[in-house]
Amino acid sequence: MTAIYENREVVRVRPACEADGEAVRAIRNHAVATSTALWTQTQQSPADARAWLAAHLDRGSALVAEAGGRVVGFAVYAPWRELDGYRHTVENSVYVREDSQGLGVGGALLSALIDSARRAGHHSMIAGIESGNASSIRLHERFGFAVVGTVREAGRKFGRWFDLTLMQLPLEA
Ligand SMILES: CC(C)(COP(=O)(O)OP(=O)(O)OC[C@H]1O[C@@H](n2cnc3c(N)ncnc32)[C@H](O)[C@@H]1OP(=O)(O)O)[C@@H](O)C(=O)NCCC(=O)NCCS
């Protein structure tokens, strides 16, 4: 799976593997420290990151984007909620290195992730997005996700409340 950056650099999206663990952890931990995309300030330890990635590798639900020989982003999906009745509804996460954002990497990842969830037979994909995260909302709209609700003051970080916008994409025709 390949796509072209707007500036013509090639980004390659491929299934993640164990060796991607530290690059993925670095991208995630940077977002934890600096953004309101993830509502925690707890950095993922190497052991936690290995366990988190291993669950995705078992399910085949993790992708990375590579450009210039390094991992510049990742995307995963996981069951939206725990009870088995929800098993055909998955929730996605897409993260791109700060220096590679706005170049189409998120689009390449999300496109491949949707294809992969469809191939796995899932019915619906959900994105839970901080309501002020315009680039993520725009990205999901571009792939056909629709806003299905907003949970007011769903979470706190940096001493403030944040709303959660829920977007949904049906995966079956
Ligand atoms: C959100 C994120 C994954 C998007 O990835 P990306 O590689 O930057 O995305 P793309 O370049 O493929 O597309 C971004 C879109 O947002 C648009 N955009 C960027 N900034 C914007 C803004 N402030 N307002 C509205 N749209 C904006 C871009 O124009 C583009 O839309 P277009 O293709 O219609 O022009 C990435 O910015 C990121 O990792 N952010 C930090 C973590 C995060 O928020 N993850 C999502 C958690 S829900």
The ligand as an SDF file (V2000), in Angstrom:
LIG
                    3D

 48 50  0  0  0  0  0  0  0  0999 V2000
   -5.2620   14.1850   12.9750 C   0  0  0  0  0  0  0  0  0  0  0  0
   -4.0880   13.6060   12.1970 C   0  0  0  0  0  0  0  0  0  0  0  0
   -4.0560   12.0900   12.3790 C   0  0  0  0  0  0  0  0  0  0  0  0
   -4.3040   13.9090   10.7100 C   0  0  0  0  0  0  0  0  0  0  0  0
   -3.2240   13.3550    9.9810 O   0  0  0  0  0  0  0  0  0  0  0  0
   -2.5490   14.1920    8.8020 P   0  0  0  0  0  0  0  0  0  0  0  0
   -1.5010   13.3910    8.1780 O   0  0  0  0  0  0  0  0  0  0  0  0
   -2.1730   15.5140    9.3500 O   0  0  0  0  0  0  0  0  0  0  0  0
   -3.8520   14.2650    7.8660 O   0  0  0  0  0  0  0  0  0  0  0  0
   -3.9870   14.6040    6.3220 P   0  0  0  0  0  0  0  0  0  0  0  0
   -2.8480   15.4760    5.9120 O   0  0  0  0  0  0  0  0  0  0  0  0
   -4.1950   13.3220    5.5730 O   0  0  0  0  0  0  0  0  0  0  0  0
   -5.3750   15.3940    6.3110 O   0  0  0  0  0  0  0  0  0  0  0  0
   -5.6280   16.4040    7.2460 C   0  0  0  0  0  0  0  0  0  0  0  0
   -6.8670   17.1680    6.8010 C   0  0  0  0  0  0  0  0  0  0  0  0
   -7.1730   18.1270    7.8180 O   0  0  0  0  0  0  0  0  0  0  0  0
   -7.2000   19.4210    7.2250 C   0  0  0  0  0  0  0  0  0  0  0  0
   -6.7990   20.3500    8.2740 N   0  0  0  0  0  0  0  0  0  0  0  0
   -5.5790   20.5230    8.8230 C   0  0  0  0  0  0  0  0  0  0  0  0
   -5.6450   21.4770    9.7780 N   0  0  0  0  0  0  0  0  0  0  0  0
   -6.9320   21.8900    9.8180 C   0  0  0  0  0  0  0  0  0  0  0  0
   -7.6480   22.8470   10.5830 C   0  0  0  0  0  0  0  0  0  0  0  0
   -7.0410   23.5700   11.5210 N   0  0  0  0  0  0  0  0  0  0  0  0
   -8.9850   23.0040   10.3440 N   0  0  0  0  0  0  0  0  0  0  0  0
   -9.6230   22.2450    9.4210 C   0  0  0  0  0  0  0  0  0  0  0  0
   -8.9960   21.3190    8.6670 N   0  0  0  0  0  0  0  0  0  0  0  0
   -7.6700   21.1570    8.8640 C   0  0  0  0  0  0  0  0  0  0  0  0
   -6.2420   19.3180    6.0600 C   0  0  0  0  0  0  0  0  0  0  0  0
   -6.4680   20.3440    5.1080 O   0  0  0  0  0  0  0  0  0  0  0  0
   -6.6410   17.9370    5.5150 C   0  0  0  0  0  0  0  0  0  0  0  0
   -7.8730   17.9700    4.8750 O   0  0  0  0  0  0  0  0  0  0  0  0
   -7.9840   17.9280    3.2450 P   0  0  0  0  0  0  0  0  0  0  0  0
   -7.3300   16.6550    2.8270 O   0  0  0  0  0  0  0  0  0  0  0  0
   -9.4330   17.9720    2.9890 O   0  0  0  0  0  0  0  0  0  0  0  0
   -7.2200   19.1470    2.7760 O   0  0  0  0  0  0  0  0  0  0  0  0
   -2.7270   14.2330   12.5990 C   0  0  0  0  0  0  0  0  0  0  0  0
   -2.7930   15.6220   12.4550 O   0  0  0  0  0  0  0  0  0  0  0  0
   -2.3150   13.8970   14.0170 C   0  0  0  0  0  0  0  0  0  0  0  0
   -1.6810   12.8720   14.2530 O   0  0  0  0  0  0  0  0  0  0  0  0
   -2.6740   14.7740   14.9760 N   0  0  0  0  0  0  0  0  0  0  0  0
   -2.2920   14.5640   16.3730 C   0  0  0  0  0  0  0  0  0  0  0  0
   -2.9670   13.3290   16.9630 C   0  0  0  0  0  0  0  0  0  0  0  0
   -4.4510   13.3020   16.7030 C   0  0  0  0  0  0  0  0  0  0  0  0
   -5.1450   14.3090   16.8690 O   0  0  0  0  0  0  0  0  0  0  0  0
   -4.9380   12.1060   16.2950 N   0  0  0  0  0  0  0  0  0  0  0  0
   -6.3320   11.8880   16.0520 C   0  0  0  0  0  0  0  0  0  0  0  0
   -7.0030   11.5550   17.3570 C   0  0  0  0  0  0  0  0  0  0  0  0
   -8.7730   11.4120   17.1040 S   0  0  0  0  0  0  0  0  0  0  0  0
  1  2  1  0
  2  3  1  0
  2  4  1  0
  2 36  1  0
  4  5  1  0
  5  6  1  0
  6  7  2  0
  6  8  1  0
  6  9  1  0
  9 10  1  0
 10 11  2  0
 10 12  1  0
 10 13  1  0
 13 14  1  0
 14 15  1  0
 15 16  1  0
 15 30  1  0
 16 17  1  0
 17 18  1  0
 17 28  1  0
 18 19  1  0
 18 27  1  0
 19 20  2  0
 20 21  1  0
 21 22  1  0
 21 27  2  0
 22 23  1  0
 22 24  2  0
 24 25  1  0
 25 26  2  0
 26 27  1  0
 28 29  1  0
 28 30  1  0
 30 31  1  0
 31 32  1  0
 32 33  2  0
 32 34  1  0
 32 35  1  0
 36 37  1  0
 36 38  1  0
 38 39  2  0
 38 40  1  0
 40 41  1  0
 41 42  1  0
 42 43  1  0
 43 44  2  0
 43 45  1  0
 45 46  1  0
 46 47  1  0
 47 48  1  0
M  END
$$$$
